[in-house]
Amino acid sequence: MSNLTGIKFNSDGLVPAIAQDALTGRVLMLAYMNKIALDKTIKTGFVHYYSRSRKAIWQKGETSGNTQKLVAIKLDCDGDTLLVTVEQKGPACHTNAPTCFFNELKTNKDIADLGVLRDCISIIKERKASPKEKSYTNYLLDKGAEKVCKKIGEEASEVIIAALKKDKNELANESADLLYHLFVLLELNNLDLTDVLDILKQRRANS
């Protein structure tokens, strides 16, 4: 078993584990781990939790495919809570929401939330699984890669034009269009954003 010294497990032998998206910083869910679940997480590289209701260890996404690939584990100052940074594949919540924390009480709209990237990808996946009438996303998915690649070429050209014009608002809008169409293309090819991030990590290590 891995070295787990310093962790204060409660009387039930459990410690709270907060899962956080490594890409966006968004809090995904709160669950619990015991020593065995934590050890499996460290050794396999995929997050495991302990179910208090079933009294059993489970791997996140084992049946749904919405896995959590381990990036890092940190222990808080009191030693009684874990922060588990992950590469989330698909939605984190059992309701198919990107995060379990979707019941909004108060939000400062002036602060940008990079979780919108994951939300956008989740919507594309939802449209693919359950087509919606008059959905532009479904239109693109039905037309296929040739159509989407053509759109990416158009949007990339518009990004360049906006940048050369030094029009920040137009550049932001065209960049959003480019990212969206790129996400659709990735979905058409059964690729997730985490697959792209893995390549960037490899390049970063060799740069």
C-alpha positions in Angstrom: 0.0 0.0 0.0 1.2 3.5 -0.8 2.5 5.8 2.0 -0.6 7.5 3.4 1.0 9.1 6.5 -0.3 12.4 7.5 -3.9 11.7 6.4 -6.5 11.9 9.2 -9.2 9.3 8.4 -12.4 9.7 10.4 -13.8 7.1 12.8 -15.2 5.2 9.8 -11.8 5.1 8.2 -12.8 7.6 5.5 -11.6 11.0 4.3 -13.5 13.5 2.1 -12.1 13.8 -1.4 -12.9 16.8 -3.5 -12.5 16.2 -7.3 -11.4 19.2 -9.3 -11.0 19.5 -13.1 -7.4 20.1 -14.0 -8.3 22.0 -17.1 -10.8 24.5 -15.7 -10.3 24.4 -12.0 -14.0 23.7 -11.6 -15.0 21.6 -8.5 -16.7 18.5 -9.9 -17.8 16.4 -6.9 -17.3 15.4 -3.3 -17.0 11.8 -2.3 -15.1 9.7 0.2 -12.0 7.5 0.1 -10.7 4.8 2.5 -7.1 3.6 2.5 -7.8 1.0 -0.1 -9.6 3.3 -2.5 -6.8 5.9 -2.2 -4.2 3.3 -2.7 -6.0 2.0 -5.9 -6.2 5.6 -7.1 -2.5 6.1 -6.7 -1.5 2.8 -8.2 -3.9 2.7 -11.2 -3.9 6.4 -12.1 -7.7 6.4 -12.1 -9.8 7.7 -9.2 -11.5 5.3 -6.9 -13.9 6.1 -4.1 -15.7 4.4 -1.3 -19.4 4.2 -1.4 -20.9 4.7 2.1 -24.3 3.4 0.9 -23.0 0.3 -0.8 -20.0 -0.1 1.5 -17.8 -0.9 -1.5 -15.0 0.6 -3.5 -15.8 1.9 -6.9 -13.9 3.4 -9.8 -15.3 6.6 -11.1 -16.7 6.0 -14.7 -16.1 2.2 -14.6 -19.6 1.6 -16.1 -20.4 5.0 -17.6 -17.1 5.7 -19.2 -16.9 9.1 -17.5 -13.5 8.4 -15.9 -11.3 10.6 -13.8 -7.7 10.3 -14.7 -5.5 11.3 -11.8 -3.3 14.4 -12.1 -2.5 15.1 -8.5 -3.6 14.6 -4.9 -3.1 17.3 -2.2 -3.8 17.2 1.5 -5.2 20.2 3.3 -3.5 22.0 6.2 -5.5 20.0 8.8 -4.8 16.7 7.1 -8.4 15.7 7.0 -9.5 16.5 3.4 -8.1 15.5 0.0 -8.1 17.6 -3.2 -7.9 15.3 -6.2 -7.1 17.0 -9.4 -8.3 15.0 -12.4 -8.7 14.9 -16.2 -12.5 14.4 -16.3 -13.8 12.4 -19.3 -17.5 13.3 -19.9 -19.8 14.6 -17.3 -18.9 14.2 -13.6 -22.4 14.0 -12.2 -24.7 11.0 -12.3 -27.3 13.4 -13.7 -25.1 13.9 -16.7 -24.3 17.5 -15.6 -20.7 18.6 -16.0 -20.4 19.0 -12.2 -22.5 17.9 -9.2 -22.5 21.6 -8.1 -25.1 23.0 -10.6 -27.7 24.4 -8.2 -26.7 28.0 -8.4 -27.2 30.1 -5.3 -25.1 33.1 -6.2 -22.7 33.8 -9.1 -20.5 36.8 -9.9 -21.0 37.1 -13.6 -18.0 39.4 -14.0 -15.6 36.5 -13.3 -14.9 34.2 -16.2 -15.6 30.5 -15.7 -13.4 28.2 -17.8 -15.8 25.4 -17.0 -17.8 26.7 -20.0 -15.3 24.8 -22.2 -16.3 21.5 -20.6 -20.0 22.5 -20.7 -19.7 23.2 -24.4 -18.2 19.7 -25.0 -20.8 18.1 -22.8 -23.6 19.6 -24.9 -22.0 18.4 -28.1 -21.9 14.9 -26.6 -25.5 15.1 -25.5 -26.6 16.2 -29.0 -24.8 13.3 -30.5 -26.4 10.8 -28.1 -29.9 12.4 -28.2 -30.4 14.6 -31.3 -32.4 17.7 -30.9 -34.6 19.2 -33.7 -33.2 22.3 -35.4 -30.0 22.0 -33.4 -27.0 23.5 -35.3 -24.8 21.0 -33.5 -26.8 18.1 -34.9 -26.7 19.7 -38.3 -22.9 19.6 -38.2 -22.8 16.1 -36.8 -25.1 14.9 -39.5 -23.1 16.6 -42.3 -19.9 15.0 -41.1 -16.2 15.8 -41.0 -16.0 17.4 -44.5 -18.5 20.1 -43.6 -17.0 20.7 -40.1 -13.5 20.9 -41.5 -14.7 23.5 -44.1 -16.2 25.5 -41.2 -13.0 25.3 -39.2 -11.1 26.7 -42.2 -13.5 29.5 -42.6 -13.4 30.4 -38.8 -9.6 30.2 -38.8 -9.5 32.7 -41.7 -11.8 35.0 -39.8 -9.7 34.7 -36.7 -6.7 35.8 -38.7 -8.5 38.7 -40.3 -9.8 39.9 -36.9 -6.3 39.7 -35.4 -4.8 41.7 -38.3 -7.5 44.3 -37.9 -6.7 44.4 -34.1 -10.4 44.1 -33.3 -10.4 42.5 -29.9 -14.2 41.9 -29.8 -14.3 40.4 -33.2 -11.2 38.3 -32.4 -12.9 36.9 -29.3 -16.1 36.1 -31.2 -14.3 34.4 -34.1 -12.0 32.5 -31.6 -15.1 31.2 -29.8 -16.5 30.0 -33.2 -13.3 28.3 -34.0 -13.1 26.4 -30.7 -16.7 25.3 -31.0 -16.2 23.8 -34.4 -13.0 22.2 -33.3 -14.8 20.5 -30.4 -17.4 19.2 -32.8 -14.7 17.7 -35.0 -13.1 16.1 -32.0 -16.4 14.5 -31.1 -16.9 13.2 -34.7 -13.6 11.5 -34.3 -14.4 10.1 -30.8 -11.7 12.2 -29.2 -11.9 14.1 -25.9 -10.3 17.3 -24.9 -8.2 15.3 -22.5 -6.6 13.5 -25.5 -5.4 16.9 -26.8 -4.1 17.9 -23.4 -2.1 14.7 -23.2 -0.3 15.7 -26.4 0.3 19.2 -25.0 1.8 17.7 -21.8 4.2 15.6 -23.8 5.3 18.6 -25.8 5.7 20.6 -22.7 7.9 18.0 -21.2 10.1 18.0 -24.3 10.2 21.8 -24.8 
